[in-house]
Amino acid sequence: MSDVTRAKHGRPVHHWRRDLVELAALFTAVAVADGVANLIGHGPGGPTLLAISAALLVATAGFHTWWARRHGHAPPTGDTGARPPSEGRTGAGSEEGAAEPLAVAEATALLRMRTTVKDAPGSLAALCTALARRQVDILSLQTHPLAEGTVDEFLLRAPADLPTSEISRSVAQAGGTATWIERADAHDLVDAPTRVLGLATRTALDASELPLALRQLLGRCTIRSLPATSPVSGRATEGAPVEGALEDTVMRLRAPEGGVITVERPYLPFTPTEFARARALVELDARLGPRIPRGQDMLTLPEGNPITVQRADVSDLEAAKAMHERCSPRTLSLRYHGPVGDADRYLNHLLSPSFGRTLAVRTASGRIVGLGHLLWDGDETEVALLVEDEWQRRGIGIELLGRLVAMAAEAGCASVYAVTQASNTGMVAAMRGLGLPLDYQIEEGTLVITARLDTPPVTTSATTPVTSSLPYALGHARQGAGKWTVPGTGADRD
C-alpha cells in the first residue's frame, strides 16, 4: 500500500516518514551539486567531465522516451478487458502490415406482428423466448385484451434473411394463434400514444383528415363514407348506432354529419381497443364541427386577371350553386354525367370535408369560377374539376389539377384517377403534363386515367401562358357490382 492514503471524503493523508525522506533527498541533491560544481570549476578535466555528463543525460532521456512509448501507455489487459494485440487488429508496423477488417453489421428488417395468446401467466414470456431464439428483437408491444385470450401486437427487428414463415412457426410453437406479419417502416417506431395524439391533432386542424387518420390508425383498410341521404335519389341511407357497431372485420361509426363511416379490414379482425380508438377519433371530429385551414394563394392569369385559390366547404354552397347556374348544360353534363337538373344535389356532399378536399377559384369580386375536388373513394382517390365556361382555357383547370395531385401525394395516397370521355384528348394531355406514370383503362365508354404518385407532380402555374385546349369540366359514373356508384358521392343510381 502507498504511504499516501485517502480519508473517507477523498482527502489525501500524508505521513511524517515521507516528509523526512523528501527532506533528506533535497539535502543530498544540494551536496552533490556543490561537489560537481567544485570539481568542474577547479579540476583539470572539468570541461571533459561536463561533456560526458551531457552525453549521459541525453542518452538517459532517449532511453526513457523509448521505454515510455513501448510500455508506459498500454494499460494491463486484465484491467480493461482488452484483447491482446495478437487477437485484435495488427499495428501498422506488424508483419501483416494491414488492419483486420471490422465486422459488418447484420442486415435487419422491421416487421409488424400480431398474434393471439392465452390469457395465462407465462404465455407472453414463452412468446418472447421463441422470438429471442430466432435473434428477433422486440422494439415495442401493445396488448389488446379480448373476452378469451389477448391479442399482442409487436414491432420487431429481425434478420433480413429470416423468412416470416419461420417466425410464424416459432410463434405457433410458443402458443400463438392467428399470427399475422407484414413489413413495417420507420414511422412505426413512434409509440402508440404519440401516434394517436398526432392523428388527433391533424384531425382537429382539418376535417378532411379524418379518413386518412383512421387509415393510419388501423393499418391497411378500406374506408367508405355514406351521407345521411343519397344525393341522387334523396332517400335516407341506413344509419349506424350512436355508439357504433363492431362485427369482426367491419366497424360502422356514426359520421359527424349523420351519415355512416364504414371501415373494413378483411385480412384481420378488429379488436375492441382499435374500435374504441377509432370511435374516439370520430367523436372528436363531430364535436369540433366543420373546419378547414383558412388561407389563400393569389395568382394572376396570363391576360392579367387576378384570382385566388383556397379551400372550400359547405359554407360555400350558395356560391357554388350560383356558378352552376352560369355553366352551360354541356359543361354540367360533362362533369356529372347525368341530368343537368341534378347537379346541385351533389354539391353539399362534394363540399363536405368528410369526403375529401375541395379547392375553389375566386375572382377579385369573390365569385367562384372553378372547383376542384379531391375525393376519398375507398382505397382510391379521385380528382374532378368544374370550370365556368367563360373562364375555361385560361389555365385554371391545369392549376387546380396540379394542386390536387400535390395534396394527394402529401396525404400519402398511392395514386389518383380521373375519368372522362375516351375522345377527350385534352384531359389526356393535362394528365400527361403532370409528369407522372399513367395507366389507362376503358370502362363502359369512359376512359379512366390513373396517375401513380411515385414522383413529384409537375404543375403548370396559372401565371404561365397555357395553349392546351383542355375542356376543364369532367366527371363520371362507374358501374359496380349490380349498381351504379357515383364516386365521391357514395350514392347508388337506380
Summary of the structure (lengths in Angstrom):
residues: 494
radius of gyration: 39.0
end to end distance: 100.7
largest distance: 132.2
contacts: 1417
relative contact order: 0.07
helix: 38%
strand: 26%
